[in-house]
Structure formats: C-alpha cells, structure tokens
C-alpha cells in the first residue's frame, strides 16, 4: 500500500489533478461517506507532510459527510454494488463509497485508484 501511495504522490507532482477537480466541482455539493473520510484522514496522518495535513483540513471543511444528510445513519448500499464479489480492489470500503453513490440519483463518484 505504501508503494502505491508513493507512486500516486509522484504522479500528482508531475501532473497535478487538483485544478481539474476544482473546476469540475465548482458550484456543486461535494460529499463523502463517513468511512471514506476516516480512510482519507488515516492516510494523511500516516504519510502526509505538515503542509499536506493543513491542505487536507481545508479540503475537508468544504466537503459534506453524506450520513449527515440522513440523521447520522449509514446510507443504503445499492443492490448492484452489494452483488459484486470481494477482490483485491473491491472490499468493504469500496462497497460503502461506490454503493452509497450508486444509490443516489445523479451522484458522480471519483476515486484515487489507478486504472
């Protein structure tokens, strides 16, 4: 996992994607599942520099947690995503993130995964 994260950071340094993402989300509600937020915070805590940690905190201030729209309760995972088999790339976190988004009409999901 650390090798993948290092590669991802190197690629981001060569070709920053943040300007593209900012333009795309301008004027939209940006939301994240509570589990994805926890995962992001854990990764930043493990490998983030102090500058990256500050940037992450600023980023998270502008993102709504989806469960907050549902009284703090977990949102349903779509049957289509629940039917996926476990694999190297599909586990509980991915089911949560993509399954919740799949159950929300017109939701667009983005990921940091390669491929």
C-alpha positions as a Markdown table, in Angstrom:
| # | Residue | x | y | z |
|---|---|---|---|---|
| 1 | Unk | 0.0 | 0.0 | 0.0 |
| 2 | Unk | 2.8 | 2.4 | 0.8 |
| 3 | Unk | 4.4 | 1.8 | -2.6 |
| 4 | Unk | 1.1 | 2.6 | -4.3 |
| 5 | Unk | 0.7 | 5.8 | -2.3 |
| 6 | Unk | 4.3 | 6.9 | -3.1 |
| 7 | Unk | 3.7 | 6.3 | -6.8 |
| 8 | Unk | 0.4 | 8.2 | -6.6 |
| 9 | Unk | 2.2 | 11.2 | -4.9 |
| 10 | Unk | 4.9 | 11.2 | -7.6 |
| 11 | Unk | 2.4 | 11.2 | -10.4 |
| 12 | Unk | 0.5 | 14.0 | -8.7 |
| 13 | Unk | 3.7 | 16.1 | -8.5 |
| 14 | Unk | 4.2 | 15.6 | -12.3 |
| 15 | Unk | 0.7 | 16.3 | -13.4 |
| 16 | Unk | -1.5 | 18.0 | -10.7 |
| 17 | Unk | -5.1 | 17.0 | -10.9 |
| 18 | Unk | -6.5 | 19.4 | -8.3 |
| 19 | Unk | -7.1 | 22.3 | -10.7 |
| 20 | Unk | -9.2 | 20.0 | -12.9 |
| 21 | Unk | -11.2 | 18.7 | -9.9 |
| 22 | Unk | -11.7 | 22.2 | -8.5 |
| 23 | Unk | -13.1 | 23.4 | -11.9 |
| 24 | Unk | -15.4 | 20.3 | -12.1 |
| 25 | Unk | -16.9 | 20.7 | -8.6 |
| 26 | Unk | -17.3 | 24.4 | -8.8 |
| 27 | Unk | -21.0 | 25.2 | -7.8 |
| 28 | Unk | -21.7 | 21.6 | -6.8 |
| 29 | Unk | -22.3 | 19.9 | -3.4 |
| 30 | Unk | -19.2 | 17.8 | -2.7 |
| 31 | Unk | -19.8 | 15.0 | -0.3 |
| 32 | Unk | -18.0 | 12.0 | 1.1 |
| 33 | Unk | -19.1 | 8.9 | 3.1 |
| 34 | Unk | -18.0 | 8.9 | 6.8 |
| 35 | Unk | -15.9 | 5.7 | 6.1 |
| 36 | Unk | -14.1 | 7.3 | 3.1 |
| 37 | Unk | -13.4 | 10.4 | 5.2 |
| 38 | Unk | -11.9 | 8.3 | 8.0 |
| 39 | Unk | -9.8 | 6.4 | 5.5 |
| 40 | Unk | -8.6 | 9.7 | 3.9 |
| 41 | Unk | -7.7 | 11.2 | 7.3 |
| 42 | Unk | -5.8 | 8.0 | 8.3 |
| 43 | Unk | -3.8 | 8.1 | 5.1 |
| 44 | Unk | -2.9 | 11.7 | 5.5 |
| 45 | Unk | -2.0 | 11.0 | 9.1 |
| 46 | Unk | 0.4 | 8.2 | 8.0 |
| 47 | Unk | 2.2 | 9.8 | 5.1 |
| 48 | Unk | 1.2 | 13.5 | 4.9 |
| 49 | Unk | 3.6 | 16.3 | 5.5 |
| 50 | Unk | 2.6 | 19.1 | 7.7 |
| 51 | Unk | 1.6 | 21.1 | 4.6 |
| 52 | Unk | -0.5 | 18.3 | 3.2 |
| 53 | Unk | -2.2 | 17.8 | 6.6 |
| 54 | Unk | -3.1 | 21.5 | 6.6 |
| 55 | Unk | -4.4 | 21.3 | 3.0 |
| 56 | Unk | -6.4 | 18.2 | 3.9 |
| 57 | Unk | -8.1 | 20.0 | 6.8 |
| 58 | Unk | -9.0 | 22.9 | 4.5 |
| 59 | Unk | -10.3 | 20.5 | 1.9 |
| 60 | Unk | -12.5 | 18.6 | 4.4 |
| 61 | Unk | -14.1 | 21.8 | 5.7 |
| 62 | Unk | -15.7 | 22.2 | 2.2 |
| 63 | Unk | -17.0 | 18.6 | 2.0 |
| 64 | Unk | -20.3 | 17.4 | 3.4 |
| 65 | Unk | -20.5 | 14.0 | 5.1 |
| 66 | Unk | -23.3 | 12.1 | 3.4 |
| 67 | Unk | -24.5 | 10.5 | 6.6 |
| 68 | Unk | -25.2 | 14.0 | 8.0 |
| 69 | Unk | -28.0 | 14.2 | 5.4 |
| 70 | Unk | -29.5 | 11.1 | 6.9 |
| 71 | Unk | -29.5 | 12.0 | 10.6 |
| 72 | Unk | -26.1 | 10.4 | 11.1 |
| 73 | Unk | -27.2 | 7.0 | 10.0 |
| 74 | Unk | -25.4 | 5.0 | 7.3 |
| 75 | Unk | -26.9 | 5.3 | 3.9 |
| 76 | Unk | -28.0 | 2.2 | 1.9 |
| 77 | Unk | -25.6 | 0.5 | -0.4 |
| 78 | Unk | -27.1 | -0.3 | -3.8 |
| 79 | Unk | -28.0 | -3.9 | -4.6 |
| 80 | Unk | -25.9 | -3.7 | -7.7 |
| 81 | Unk | -22.8 | -2.9 | -5.7 |
| 82 | Unk | -23.7 | -5.4 | -3.0 |
| 83 | Unk | -23.7 | -8.1 | -5.7 |
| 84 | Unk | -20.0 | -7.5 | -6.5 |
| 85 | Unk | -17.6 | -10.2 | -5.3 |
| 86 | Unk | -14.8 | -9.4 | -3.0 |
| 87 | Unk | -11.5 | -9.0 | -4.8 |
| 88 | Unk | -8.2 | -7.2 | -4.4 |
| 89 | Unk | -9.9 | -3.9 | -5.5 |
| 90 | Unk | -13.4 | -4.4 | -4.0 |
| 91 | Unk | -13.7 | -4.6 | -0.3 |
| 92 | Unk | -16.0 | -3.1 | 2.4 |
| 93 | Unk | -14.7 | 0.5 | 2.0 |
| 94 | Unk | -15.2 | 0.4 | -1.8 |
| 95 | Unk | -18.7 | -1.1 | -1.4 |
| 96 | Unk | -19.6 | 1.7 | 1.0 |
| 97 | Unk | -18.3 | 4.5 | -1.2 |
| 98 | Unk | -19.5 | 3.3 | -4.5 |
| 99 | Unk | -22.6 | 1.6 | -3.2 |
| 100 | Unk | -23.9 | 4.7 | -1.5 |
| 101 | Unk | -23.1 | 6.9 | -4.5 |
| 102 | Unk | -24.8 | 4.3 | -6.8 |
| 103 | Unk | -28.0 | 4.6 | -4.8 |
| 104 | Unk | -28.1 | 8.4 | -5.2 |
| 105 | Unk | -29.6 | 9.7 | -8.4 |
| 106 | Unk | -27.2 | 11.9 | -10.4 |
| 107 | Unk | -24.3 | 11.3 | -8.0 |
| 108 | Unk | -20.8 | 11.3 | -9.6 |
| 109 | Unk | -18.1 | 9.3 | -7.9 |
| 110 | Unk | -14.4 | 9.9 | -8.1 |
| 111 | Unk | -11.6 | 7.8 | -6.8 |
| 112 | Unk | -7.8 | 7.9 | -6.4 |
| 113 | Unk | -7.4 | 4.3 | -7.7 |
| 114 | Unk | -5.2 | 3.6 | -10.6 |
| 115 | Unk | -6.6 | 2.1 | -13.7 |
